[in-house]
Amino acid sequence: MSKRALITGITGQDGMYLAELLHEKGYDVFGLVAGQNNLRTQLFTESHPYVEMISGNLLDLMSLIRAVAHAKPDEVYNLGALSFVASSWQNARLTSDVTGGGVLNILEAIHFFQDSSGQDVRFYQASSSEMFGKAQQVPQAESTPFWPRSPYGVAKVYGHYMTINYRESYGMHASSGVLFNHESPYRGTEFVTRKISQSVARIKLGLQNTVTLGNLDAQRDWGFAGDYAEAMWLMLQQDEADDYVIATGETHSIRDLLDIAFDEIGVSEWHDHVDINPAFVRPAEVSLLVGDSSKARDKLGWRPKVGFDELVRMMVRHDVDDQSKRAAGAL
């Protein structure tokens, strides 16, 4: 029989790549969505017709119990969160409830299902490099202490430790992936990488002249979301559950990203196309985030396949094509 997987947050970039990966591997894939009648869900069902969508909400334990009972999953991937870090200061309570408390709810739903059905379920929690925040060592590994610098990061720390607690208390096969920044053409336009790739595409096409950004010196360890989805799956194929840092081990600044993005459209001097707005600077910026994924490489055999330069150019090319079609009325 085919394996069955339930994915929360399935309409985000990670959920889209993970659904594609699991479908290719022969899984029956189920996706949890808070409401069926929104544009994002409708677009997802058109692009991923093989996924069965189930109504549920990370804030509603009973809806999760029903969703897990319906899907009868061998694996659950909890990708659902309010994941736009910059807005978590304005929505600290909701971010805490969904991104933190939602982990407890889905763990409880799985625990209830396992007790009532006798079926084992493997669980993946999407932890985040934002948990390191004011990083206590460079690079960051599984043993690096957490010092989160945003409500989002604090909520992720709660979910991370709750996952460990259920693993240790109930023997659940529950693993966390401490994923560093990962991007793709599926990335939401509220995130700086996609904001830049889309704006650069529109500048090339003469649809706008500038892009407004915050701290150009902010540095991150950026990888490709498709590579990171594979790491999630690999964690749940292991005999023992564990926690893994997933990262490229390289760090780049927003300036580096701009250099490559504008070079892709043949612009070598981009400063006249970039405006700075202090409102886009975080109240508490994180330190240098760069991951040490040695454990994942050794135990999972995982390696990133797409480099930073290729990733940025892929996103710009996608957005040039997308914006061209929109301008022509084809979308």
MIMI-103168 format. One line per field, with one value per residue (C-alpha): residue number from 0; residue in one letter; x, y, z. Coordinates in nm, 4 decimals. Each point is the difference from the previous one (the first is absolute). Layout:
N
paba: (NUM ...);
lumro: (a ...);
px: (X ...);
py: (Y ...);
pz: (Z ...);
END
This chain:
331
paba: (0 1 2 3 4 5 6 7 8 9 10 11 12 13 14 15 16 17 18 19 20 21 22 23 24 25 26 27 28 29 30 31 32 33 34 35 36 37 38 39 40 41 42 43 44 45 46 47 48 49 50 51 52 53 54 55 56 57 58 59 60 61 62 63 64 65 66 67 68 69 70 71 72 73 74 75 76 77 78 79 80 81 82 83 84 85 86 87 88 89 90 91 92 93 94 95 96 97 98 99 100 101 102 103 104 105 106 107 108 109 110 111 112 113 114 115 116 117 118 119 120 121 122 123 124 125 126 127 128 129 130 131 132 133 134 135 136 137 138 139 140 141 142 143 144 145 146 147 148 149 150 151 152 153 154 155 156 157 158 159 160 161 162 163 164 165 166 167 168 169 170 171 172 173 174 175 176 177 178 179 180 181 182 183 184 185 186 187 188 189 190 191 192 193 194 195 196 197 198 199 200 201 202 203 204 205 206 207 208 209 210 211 212 213 214 215 216 217 218 219 220 221 222 223 224 225 226 227 228 229 230 231 232 233 234 235 236 237 238 239 240 241 242 243 244 245 246 247 248 249 250 251 252 253 254 255 256 257 258 259 260 261 262 263 264 265 266 267 268 269 270 271 272 273 274 275 276 277 278 279 280 281 282 283 284 285 286 287 288 289 290 291 292 293 294 295 296 297 298 299 300 301 302 303 304 305 306 307 308 309 310 311 312 313 314 315 316 317 318 319 320 321 322 323 324 325 326 327 328 329 330);
lumro: (m s k r a l i t g i t g q d g m y l a e l l h e k g y d v f g l v a g q n n l r t q l f t e s h p y v e m i s g n l l d l m s l i r a v a h a k p d e v y n l g a l s f v a s s w q n a r l t s d v t g g g v l n i l e a i h f f q d s s g q d v r f y q a s s s e m f g k a q q v p q a e s t p f w p r s p y g v a k v y g h y m t i n y r e s y g m h a s s g v l f n h e s p y r g t e f v t r k i s q s v a r i k l g l q n t v t l g n l d a q r d w g f a g d y a e a m w l m l q q d e a d d y v i a t g e t h s i r d l l d i a f d e i g v s e w h d h v d i n p a f v r p a e v s l l v g d s s k a r d k l g w r p k v g f d e l v r m m v r h d v d d q s k r a a g a l);
px: (0.0000 0.1079 0.1298 -0.2246 0.1210 -0.1808 0.1557 -0.1035 0.0885 -0.0120 -0.0711 0.3318 0.3166 0.1249 -0.3356 -0.0102 0.3460 -0.0602 -0.3336 0.1681 0.2807 -0.2346 -0.2288 0.2999 0.0847 -0.3485 -0.1535 -0.3651 0.0272 -0.2452 0.0181 -0.1454 -0.1524 -0.1937 -0.2461 -0.0638 -0.1431 0.3070 0.2053 0.3197 -0.1732 -0.1749 0.3278 0.1666 -0.2697 0.0400 0.3775 -0.0048 -0.3241 0.1231 -0.0147 -0.3164 -0.0732 -0.1397 -0.1498 0.1690 0.1677 0.3083 -0.1910 -0.2807 0.1043 -0.3230 0.0370 0.3526 -0.1199 -0.2585 0.2557 0.2506 -0.2738 -0.1088 0.3486 0.1281 0.3528 0.3242 0.1748 -0.1085 0.1974 -0.0848 0.0938 -0.2884 0.0960 -0.0324 0.3401 0.0568 0.2454 -0.0317 -0.3713 0.0321 0.0595 -0.3390 -0.1692 0.1918 -0.2956 -0.1313 0.3533 0.0549 -0.3308 0.0393 0.3757 0.0533 -0.3299 -0.0910 0.2909 -0.1400 -0.3435 0.1224 0.2189 -0.3011 -0.2130 0.2645 0.0421 -0.3777 -0.0130 0.2887 -0.1600 -0.3403 0.1121 0.3285 0.1536 0.3454 0.0358 0.3281 0.0029 0.2081 0.0076 0.1190 0.2377 0.1926 0.3406 -0.1834 0.0142 0.3732 -0.0653 0.2854 0.2229 0.2362 0.2379 0.0750 -0.0900 -0.3091 -0.0461 -0.2470 0.1784 0.0022 -0.2126 -0.3128 -0.0414 -0.3009 -0.0411 -0.3602 -0.3395 0.0229 0.3350 -0.1303 -0.3051 0.2216 0.2135 -0.3171 -0.1064 0.3505 0.0208 -0.3573 0.0966 0.2973 -0.2262 -0.2490 0.2860 0.1488 -0.3288 -0.2002 0.2668 -0.1397 0.2094 0.0083 0.2814 0.0697 0.1826 0.1689 -0.0174 0.1952 -0.1456 -0.1158 -0.1552 -0.1524 -0.2327 -0.2835 0.1068 -0.2593 0.0570 0.0038 0.3437 0.3005 0.1511 -0.3169 -0.0713 0.3378 -0.0308 -0.3479 0.1005 0.3107 -0.2156 -0.2413 0.2906 0.1282 -0.3435 -0.0390 -0.2924 0.1714 0.3233 0.1029 -0.0329 -0.0226 0.1989 0.1286 0.3387 0.2173 0.2711 -0.2211 0.1606 -0.1599 0.0780 -0.2306 -0.0775 -0.2542 -0.3358 -0.0163 0.3254 -0.1302 -0.3241 0.2119 0.1736 -0.3378 -0.0922 0.3372 -0.0410 -0.3166 0.1651 0.2523 -0.0338 0.0436 -0.1601 0.2388 0.0532 0.2043 0.1343 -0.0616 0.2112 0.2465 0.2808 0.0384 -0.1124 -0.0977 -0.1276 -0.2925 0.2620 0.1309 -0.3538 -0.0516 0.3290 -0.1092 -0.3640 0.0827 0.2834 -0.2548 -0.1810 0.3246 0.0202 0.3396 -0.0749 -0.3221 0.0198 -0.2245 -0.2667 0.0024 -0.1623 0.0568 -0.2857 0.0879 -0.3520 0.1120 0.2792 -0.0886 -0.0347 0.2563 0.2186 0.1515 0.3709 0.1933 -0.1970 0.1914 -0.0637 0.2171 -0.1877 0.2762 -0.2359 -0.2572 0.2711 0.1470 -0.3192 -0.2517 0.2378 -0.1544 0.1752 -0.1352 -0.0083 -0.0862 0.2526 -0.0752 0.0831 -0.2136 -0.2861 -0.0165 0.0196 -0.2704 -0.2326 0.0655 -0.0516 -0.3262 -0.1248 0.1014 -0.2089 -0.2869 -0.0105 0.0241 -0.3081 -0.1864 0.0838 -0.1278 -0.3202 0.0813 -0.0395);
py: (0.0000 0.3572 0.2050 0.2835 0.3476 0.2996 0.3434 0.3137 0.3308 -0.1823 0.3085 0.1617 -0.0556 -0.2852 -0.1751 0.0265 -0.1505 -0.2658 -0.1002 -0.0384 -0.2089 -0.2311 -0.0417 -0.1007 -0.2596 -0.1497 0.1451 0.0850 0.3658 0.1939 0.3730 0.1879 0.3390 0.2376 0.0821 -0.1464 0.3181 0.2181 0.0805 -0.1603 -0.3323 0.0114 0.0655 -0.2813 -0.2538 0.0920 -0.0506 -0.3031 -0.1863 -0.3233 0.1473 -0.0569 0.3152 -0.0282 0.2885 0.0666 0.2663 -0.0148 0.2016 -0.2595 -0.3315 -0.1799 0.0900 -0.1454 -0.3199 -0.0388 0.0770 -0.2553 -0.2625 0.0607 -0.0048 -0.2934 0.1209 -0.1873 0.3376 0.3493 0.3070 0.3105 0.2921 0.2216 0.3292 0.3751 0.0066 0.3625 0.1005 0.3763 0.0018 -0.2116 0.3117 0.1372 -0.3384 -0.1417 -0.1764 -0.1610 -0.0983 -0.1628 -0.1863 -0.1316 -0.0459 -0.1240 -0.1275 -0.1569 -0.2426 -0.1199 -0.0462 -0.2108 -0.2088 -0.0609 -0.0991 -0.2501 -0.1358 -0.0504 -0.1739 -0.2321 -0.0982 -0.0663 -0.1709 -0.1650 0.1436 0.1537 0.3507 0.1756 0.3751 0.2795 0.3471 0.2974 0.1709 0.3084 0.1649 0.3025 -0.1911 0.0756 0.3755 0.1640 -0.2877 -0.1252 -0.1635 0.0030 -0.2187 -0.1246 -0.3730 -0.2170 0.0726 0.3809 0.1716 0.1810 0.3766 0.0970 0.3657 0.0077 -0.1309 -0.2415 -0.1335 -0.0353 -0.1937 -0.2297 -0.0774 -0.1029 -0.2300 -0.1456 -0.0935 -0.1283 -0.2376 -0.1236 -0.0372 -0.2230 -0.2060 -0.0545 -0.0337 -0.2213 -0.1580 0.1749 -0.0007 0.3806 0.1885 0.3690 0.1575 0.3247 0.1432 0.3065 0.2415 -0.1751 0.1622 -0.0814 0.1350 -0.1263 0.2399 0.2567 0.3533 0.1354 -0.1598 0.2107 -0.2516 -0.0290 0.3710 0.0662 -0.2592 0.1228 0.3674 -0.0618 -0.1781 0.2936 0.2456 -0.1961 0.0171 0.3722 -0.0603 0.1699 0.1858 -0.0694 -0.2506 0.1174 -0.1989 0.0248 -0.1250 -0.0888 -0.1375 -0.2692 -0.3395 -0.3427 -0.3553 -0.0434 -0.3321 -0.1434 -0.1085 -0.3090 -0.1289 0.0651 -0.1907 -0.3053 0.0401 -0.0015 -0.3291 -0.1552 0.0752 -0.2094 -0.2957 -0.0458 -0.2747 0.2535 0.3435 0.2918 0.3710 0.1291 0.3346 0.0396 0.2698 0.0697 0.1184 0.3196 0.3486 0.2831 0.3535 0.1765 0.1876 -0.3317 -0.0959 0.3314 -0.0396 -0.3348 0.0925 0.3157 -0.1718 -0.2527 0.2849 0.1618 0.2830 0.0376 0.3137 -0.0447 0.2767 0.2372 -0.2711 -0.0573 0.2240 -0.0445 0.0295 -0.0338 -0.1318 -0.3278 -0.0509 -0.2506 0.1331 -0.2625 -0.1283 -0.3452 -0.0677 -0.1774 -0.3142 -0.2734 -0.3675 -0.3046 -0.2908 -0.2575 -0.2272 -0.0049 -0.0643 -0.2873 -0.1677 0.0827 0.0144 0.3391 0.2642 0.3252 -0.0277 0.3594 0.2738 0.3617 0.1484 -0.2580 0.0505 0.3778 -0.0243 -0.2703 0.2298 0.3012 -0.2024 -0.1374 0.3477 0.1502 -0.2685 0.0392 0.3808 -0.0098 -0.2223 0.2202 0.3128 -0.1706 -0.1047 -0.3690 -0.0547);
pz: (0.0000 -0.0642 0.2879 0.1126 0.1000 0.1511 -0.0516 0.1866 -0.1652 -0.3318 -0.2131 0.0982 -0.2009 0.2214 -0.0144 -0.3776 -0.0492 0.2652 -0.1539 -0.3389 0.1497 0.1909 -0.3022 -0.2120 0.2667 -0.0203 0.3161 0.0447 0.0991 0.2173 0.0656 0.2969 -0.0843 0.2238 -0.2786 -0.3434 -0.1515 -0.0273 -0.3080 0.1289 0.0626 -0.3357 -0.1835 0.1929 -0.0867 -0.3670 0.0046 0.2352 -0.0870 0.1578 0.3534 0.2046 0.1976 0.3537 0.1979 0.3326 0.2064 0.2196 0.2611 0.0171 0.1565 -0.0890 -0.3678 0.0076 0.1681 -0.2776 -0.2715 0.1291 0.0390 -0.3605 -0.1525 0.2118 -0.0798 0.0281 0.0062 0.1076 -0.1057 0.2022 -0.2237 0.1078 0.1673 -0.0241 -0.1624 -0.1007 0.2742 -0.0533 0.0789 0.3144 0.2115 -0.1089 0.0496 0.2953 0.1651 -0.3189 -0.1049 0.3383 -0.0141 -0.3555 -0.0352 0.3559 0.1356 -0.3330 0.0400 0.3325 -0.1565 -0.2926 0.2321 0.2248 -0.3001 -0.1133 0.3531 0.0284 -0.3399 0.0856 0.3316 -0.1560 -0.3223 0.0925 -0.3185 0.0226 -0.1418 -0.0711 0.0563 -0.1487 0.1592 -0.2037 0.2404 -0.1102 0.0069 0.1453 0.3302 0.0156 -0.0314 0.1893 -0.0957 0.2686 -0.2455 -0.3721 -0.1791 0.1819 0.0604 0.1910 0.3308 -0.0417 0.2704 -0.1179 0.0467 -0.2138 -0.0980 -0.1208 0.1144 -0.2936 0.1228 0.3560 -0.1231 -0.2072 0.3071 0.1870 -0.2834 -0.0264 0.3664 0.0039 -0.2817 0.2016 0.3042 -0.1832 -0.1420 0.3441 0.1911 -0.2352 -0.2205 -0.3080 -0.3149 0.0038 -0.1743 -0.0504 -0.2902 0.0984 -0.3488 -0.0980 -0.2544 -0.3140 -0.3044 -0.3374 -0.2691 0.2257 0.2774 0.1068 -0.1261 0.3573 0.0500 -0.0968 -0.2444 -0.2066 0.0368 -0.1591 -0.2782 -0.0933 0.0142 -0.2094 -0.2590 -0.0084 -0.0317 -0.2995 -0.1601 0.0711 0.2385 0.2959 0.0625 0.3607 0.2829 0.3637 0.2564 0.3570 0.1239 -0.2993 0.2277 0.1551 -0.0626 -0.0254 -0.0996 -0.3022 -0.1665 -0.2442 0.1455 -0.2195 0.1496 0.3510 -0.0640 -0.0765 0.3370 0.1768 -0.1637 0.0764 0.3725 0.0178 -0.1756 0.2820 0.2607 0.2807 0.0238 0.0485 -0.0687 -0.2913 -0.1188 -0.3733 -0.1641 -0.2802 0.2294 -0.2049 0.0923 -0.2325 0.0453 -0.1628 -0.2033 -0.1351 -0.0940 -0.1791 -0.1898 -0.1458 -0.0575 -0.1947 -0.1852 -0.1281 -0.1802 -0.1187 0.2572 0.1675 0.2050 0.1966 0.2630 -0.1951 0.0005 0.3792 0.2614 0.3743 0.2483 0.3737 0.0598 -0.1596 0.2558 0.2741 0.3585 0.1066 -0.2827 0.0340 0.0025 -0.2736 -0.0797 -0.1793 0.0590 0.0568 -0.1580 0.0572 0.1941 -0.2815 -0.2554 0.2011 0.1255 -0.2734 -0.2965 -0.0811 -0.2100 -0.1476 -0.3778 -0.1010 0.0801 0.0923 -0.3410 -0.1810 0.2479 -0.0463 -0.3795 -0.0011 0.1942 -0.2227 -0.3192 0.1369 0.0886 -0.3343 -0.1695 0.2473 -0.0186 -0.3804 -0.0149 0.2460 -0.1957 -0.3141 0.1751 -0.0264 0.3755);
END
